[in-house]
């Protein structure tokens, strides 16, 4: 988490009081984000397909409430965006465009707060959204913007399983088979993050399957 800035002009007593309260406030929303993340991972990696949409809808509602309570916390907004993007993917069709647009808006707001986008997570999800959404006039899809998002994510986390898998899938769609193969292999060889192990390992399997198609 980024440090909370405190003015040097605060008197020692006030500073001590604020510092004492800050960990409690941080712990409050971090615990809720941790719970949301774990249930999201279980939903997208282990839950039967016919149950995922309704569960993600409920998680999206919960994430929205959490974001209202913590509107300036990038981590909260990033997870709201990830959940919304997953819900849009499960819904599919034109009916999901509004949800996908909401996910985009939330993630772009998170990046304004945290330019690193949660160590690239926001950029990966944005890249996938811009890749999958239809273009104008129906939607906001744009392959050039998707490319920029993936490249930014790679700058931040070049060996990430998620970064390389989604970028490989994008490159395959764009007809760049050689580069797609390279990034799919990097996804297969990547290291799963401690806090996202279940979903990263699922993406590693997807990358292995994609590699077999290239």
C-alpha positions as CSV (number, residue, x, y, z in Angstrom):
1,X,0.0,0.0,0.0
2,X,1.2,3.6,-0.7
3,X,2.1,5.5,2.5
4,X,-0.4,8.1,3.8
5,X,1.2,11.6,3.5
6,X,1.2,13.7,6.6
7,X,2.0,17.4,6.7
8,X,5.2,18.4,8.5
9,X,3.2,21.2,10.1
10,X,1.1,18.8,12.2
11,X,2.0,19.0,15.9
12,X,3.5,15.9,17.4
13,X,0.4,14.9,19.4
14,X,-1.9,15.2,16.4
15,X,0.5,13.3,14.2
16,X,0.8,10.5,16.7
17,X,-3.0,10.3,17.0
18,X,-3.4,10.1,13.2
19,X,-0.7,7.5,12.8
20,X,-2.4,5.4,15.5
21,X,-5.7,5.5,13.6
22,X,-4.4,5.0,10.1
23,X,-3.5,1.2,10.4
24,X,-7.0,0.5,11.7
25,X,-8.6,2.3,8.8
26,X,-6.3,0.6,6.3
27,X,-7.0,-2.8,7.9
28,X,-10.7,-2.3,7.6
29,X,-10.9,-1.9,3.8
30,X,-7.9,-4.3,3.2
31,X,-9.7,-7.1,4.9
32,X,-12.8,-6.5,2.8
33,X,-10.8,-6.4,-0.4
34,X,-9.0,-9.6,0.7
35,X,-12.4,-11.3,1.2
36,X,-13.7,-10.0,-2.1
37,X,-10.6,-11.2,-4.0
38,X,-10.8,-14.7,-2.5
39,X,-14.4,-15.1,-3.4
40,X,-13.8,-13.7,-6.9
41,X,-10.9,-16.2,-7.4
42,X,-13.1,-19.1,-6.2
43,X,-15.9,-18.0,-8.5
44,X,-13.8,-17.7,-11.7
45,X,-11.6,-20.7,-11.1
46,X,-13.8,-23.3,-9.4
47,X,-17.4,-22.5,-9.7
48,X,-19.5,-24.2,-12.4
49,X,-20.2,-21.9,-15.4
50,X,-23.9,-21.9,-14.8
51,X,-23.5,-20.3,-11.4
52,X,-20.8,-17.7,-12.1
53,X,-22.9,-14.9,-13.5
54,X,-25.2,-14.5,-10.5
55,X,-22.4,-14.8,-8.1
56,X,-20.3,-12.2,-9.9
57,X,-23.4,-9.9,-10.0
58,X,-23.6,-10.1,-6.2
59,X,-19.8,-9.5,-5.9
60,X,-20.1,-6.5,-8.2
61,X,-22.8,-5.0,-6.0
62,X,-20.6,-5.6,-2.9
63,X,-17.6,-4.1,-4.7
64,X,-19.7,-1.0,-5.6
65,X,-20.7,-0.5,-1.9
66,X,-17.0,-0.8,-0.9
67,X,-16.0,1.7,-3.5
68,X,-18.6,4.2,-2.2
69,X,-17.0,3.9,1.2
70,X,-13.5,4.2,-0.1
71,X,-13.7,6.2,-3.3
72,X,-10.1,7.3,-3.3
73,X,-8.4,3.9,-2.6
74,X,-6.9,2.6,-5.8
75,X,-6.9,-1.0,-4.6
76,X,-10.6,-0.9,-3.9
77,X,-11.3,0.5,-7.3
78,X,-9.1,-1.9,-9.1
79,X,-10.9,-4.8,-7.5
80,X,-14.3,-3.3,-8.4
81,X,-13.1,-3.0,-12.0
82,X,-11.8,-6.6,-12.1
83,X,-15.1,-8.0,-10.7
84,X,-17.2,-5.9,-13.1
85,X,-15.0,-7.0,-16.0
86,X,-15.5,-10.6,-15.0
87,X,-19.3,-10.1,-14.7
88,X,-19.4,-8.5,-18.1
89,X,-17.6,-11.4,-19.6
90,X,-20.0,-13.9,-18.1
91,X,-23.0,-11.9,-19.2
92,X,-21.8,-11.6,-22.7
93,X,-23.6,-10.0,-25.6
94,X,-24.7,-6.4,-26.0
95,X,-26.3,-6.5,-22.5
96,X,-22.9,-6.6,-21.0
97,X,-21.6,-3.4,-22.7
98,X,-22.8,-1.2,-19.9
99,X,-21.1,-3.3,-17.2
100,X,-17.9,-3.4,-19.3
101,X,-18.0,0.4,-19.6
102,X,-18.4,0.7,-15.9
103,X,-15.4,-1.5,-15.4
104,X,-13.3,0.7,-17.8
105,X,-14.3,3.9,-16.0
106,X,-13.5,2.5,-12.6
107,X,-10.1,1.2,-13.7
108,X,-9.2,4.4,-15.4
109,X,-10.1,6.3,-12.1
110,X,-7.9,3.8,-10.2
111,X,-4.9,4.6,-12.5
112,X,-5.4,8.3,-11.9
113,X,-4.9,7.6,-8.2
114,X,-2.2,5.0,-8.7
115,X,-0.3,5.3,-12.0
116,X,1.2,1.9,-11.5
117,X,-2.3,0.5,-11.6
118,X,-1.8,-2.0,-8.8
119,X,1.4,-3.3,-10.3
120,X,-0.1,-3.6,-13.7
121,X,-3.4,-5.3,-12.8
122,X,-5.6,-2.4,-13.9
123,X,-3.8,-2.2,-17.2
124,X,-4.2,-5.9,-17.9
125,X,-7.9,-5.8,-17.3
126,X,-8.3,-2.6,-19.3
127,X,-6.4,-4.2,-22.2
128,X,-8.7,-7.2,-22.2
129,X,-11.8,-4.9,-22.0
130,X,-10.6,-2.7,-25.0
131,X,-9.8,-5.9,-26.9
132,X,-13.1,-7.7,-26.3
133,X,-15.6,-4.9,-26.5
134,X,-17.1,-4.1,-29.9
135,X,-15.9,-0.9,-31.5
136,X,-17.9,2.2,-32.2
137,X,-20.7,3.0,-32.6
138,X,-21.8,0.1,-30.3
139,X,-19.0,0.0,-27.9
140,X,-15.6,1.3,-26.9
141,X,-13.4,-1.5,-28.2
142,X,-10.1,-0.3,-29.7
143,X,-7.1,-2.5,-30.6
144,X,-4.6,0.4,-30.4
145,X,-5.7,1.3,-26.9
146,X,-5.7,-2.4,-25.9
147,X,-2.1,-2.7,-27.2
148,X,-1.0,0.4,-25.1
149,X,-2.6,-1.1,-22.0
150,X,-0.9,-4.4,-22.4
151,X,2.5,-2.7,-23.1
152,X,2.1,-0.6,-20.0
153,X,1.3,-3.8,-17.9
154,X,4.4,-5.5,-19.4
155,X,6.6,-2.6,-18.4
156,X,5.5,-3.0,-14.8
157,X,5.4,-6.8,-14.6
158,X,7.1,-8.4,-17.6
159,X,7.0,-11.9,-16.3
160,X,3.4,-11.9,-15.1
161,X,1.3,-14.9,-16.1
162,X,-1.9,-12.8,-16.5
163,X,-0.1,-10.0,-18.5
164,X,1.5,-12.4,-21.0
165,X,-1.5,-14.7,-21.4
166,X,-4.0,-11.9,-22.2
167,X,-1.5,-10.2,-24.4
168,X,-0.8,-13.5,-26.2
169,X,-4.5,-13.9,-26.8
170,X,-4.7,-10.4,-28.2
171,X,-1.8,-11.0,-30.5
172,X,-3.3,-14.2,-31.8
173,X,-6.5,-12.3,-32.7
174,X,-4.4,-9.7,-34.4
175,X,-2.7,-12.3,-36.5
176,X,0.8,-11.9,-35.0
177,X,1.4,-15.6,-34.3
178,X,5.1,-15.4,-33.6
179,X,4.7,-12.8,-30.9
180,X,1.6,-14.6,-29.5
181,X,3.6,-17.8,-29.1
182,X,6.4,-15.9,-27.3
183,X,4.1,-14.3,-24.8
184,X,2.1,-17.5,-24.3
185,X,5.4,-19.3,-23.4
186,X,6.3,-16.5,-21.0
187,X,2.9,-17.0,-19.3
188,X,3.5,-20.7,-19.0
189,X,6.9,-20.1,-17.5
190,X,5.8,-17.2,-15.2
191,X,5.6,-17.2,-11.5
192,X,2.2,-17.1,-9.8
193,X,1.6,-14.2,-7.4
194,X,1.2,-15.2,-3.8
195,X,-2.1,-13.2,-3.5
196,X,-3.5,-14.4,-6.9
197,X,-2.2,-18.0,-7.0
198,X,-5.5,-19.7,-7.9
199,X,-6.3,-17.4,-10.8
200,X,-2.7,-17.2,-12.1
201,X,-2.4,-21.0,-12.1
202,X,-5.7,-21.2,-14.1
203,X,-4.3,-18.7,-16.6
204,X,-1.1,-20.7,-16.8
205,X,-3.2,-23.7,-18.0
206,X,-5.1,-21.5,-20.4
207,X,-1.7,-20.3,-21.8
208,X,-0.5,-23.8,-22.2
209,X,-3.7,-24.6,-24.2
210,X,-3.2,-21.4,-26.3
211,X,0.4,-22.4,-27.0
212,X,-0.9,-25.7,-28.4
213,X,-3.0,-23.8,-30.8
214,X,-0.2,-21.6,-32.2
